[in-house]
Amino acid sequence: MKQNMSSLDRNVRWVAAVIMAVLYFTGTVSGTLGLVLLVAAIIFGLTGLVKFCPLYSIFGISTCSVK
């Protein structure tokens, strides 16, 4: 897997993942929407960790300046 995410993109994903996880675990958002947010938080966290977004590669997008 080639890196296709910039550090700004990764940081935004991490912040969004933390916010979604906090909303779920504090009980602010529950039920089906809570589970959807939790899954999205996990996906955002993982893609930020590995610096690769599968959807970016499908659509040919790269926010990384490294070629």
Secondary structure, 3 states (H helix, E strand, C coil): CCCCCCHHHHHHHHHHHHHHHHHHHCCCCCHHHHHHHHHHHHHHHHHHHHCCCHHHHHHCCCCCCCC
